Amino acid sequence: MTTPRTEHLVLTGVLTAEEAAQTVRGILDVQRADGAIPWFRGHHLDPWDHTEAAMALDAAGEHEAAARAYEWLARHQNQDGSWYAAYADGDAADVTDRGRETNFCAYIAVGVWHHYLATGDDGFLDRMWPSVFAAVEFVLELQRPGGQIGWKREEDGRAVEDALLTGSSSVHHALRCALAIAEERDEPQPDWELAVGALRHAIRRHPERFLDKDRYSMDWYYPVLGGALTGTEAKERIERDWDRFVVPELGVRCVVPNPWVTGGESAELALALWTVGESDRALEILQSIQHLRDPATGLYWTGFVFDSRAIWPEELTSWTAGSLLLAVAALGGDEATCAVFGGDRLPFGLDPDCCQ
């Protein structure tokens, strides 16, 4: 095993170089020999969290391991461009949820673009382009006339047309990364540009087109994290619900009013804060969740119920560690991570209500 590259993953009150390396090794220990990264060994893999963990490996210089994760996706992609929602312990032959969720499927574009920026590997981009293209086409089949993205296809092929704001915001980010890949390959996709513009317009101007999940913190910050809201709009959204979701010195609630803070949501909020120039507050959020770190493995507990002072659920998830490492990498100036989440070289698409 290589020594993880952690100089940019050192952050006061969050990670030392040794702790960062331990966290990276914790994710590597979860990864199967075939490249799959389940939540933890014995639990399931979903394509979104698998990709998030792979991106964290790239941020730490573990490019070979990250490439194997993306190659797992390419090998096991369904003929329609999708992946299933859950595979037991990352075993592609043991599917436990045959739904095909749009945001899960789109996220490969974010990971592939991140890996390319981290490595400059043109051959990798060439090999992964068919998978990215097919995944985007699958996702856009579920785009509604109002721009929002339908949640998923059921096992029987039925399209679920209800749209989730968090999922659509993640898809917005993925479509921009897919467009960047297409531009890098000199294969313009004007239909994708129209699709991402319509999606951004829906997120910015038409909340009624999405299911009401206002109680969930992800619906609060994901339009910012996914790049649909920027500048003043983004900052105003963050300020509006800060006191609803942020529990000082403990982290971010998953859902109000439940007394439960979660590491993944906290790290993602920190990354969203970084995108709008709020690095000091991002640091404070990351510092606040160090009570979730397991010193034996370097991984992080999923969440903490603060009224009963209990870890719950009792699971150390690869994606929680991955989201934290990505937030730290952005704050530490990792070029690829900053470009992917900061929006450099990512086209906005043709939003009729925005001049950017």
Secondary structure, 3 states (H helix, E strand, C coil): CCCCCCHHHCECCCECHHHHHHHHHHHHHHCCCCCCCCCCCCCEECHHHHHHHHHHHHHCCCHHHHHHHHHHHHHCCCCCCCCCCEEECCCCCCEEECCEEHHHHHCHHHHHHHHHHHHCCHHHHHHHHHHHHHHHHHHHCCECCCCCEEEEECCCCCEEEEECHHHHHHHHHHHHHHHHHHHHCCCCCHHHHHHHHHHHHHHHHCHHHCCCCCCEHHHHHHHHHCCCCCHHHHHHHHHHCHHHHEECCCEEECECCCCEEEHHHHHHHHHHHHHCCCHHHHHHHHHHCHHHECCCCCCEECEEECCCCEECCCCECHHHHHHHHHHHHHHCCCHHHHHHHHCCCCCCCCCCCCCC
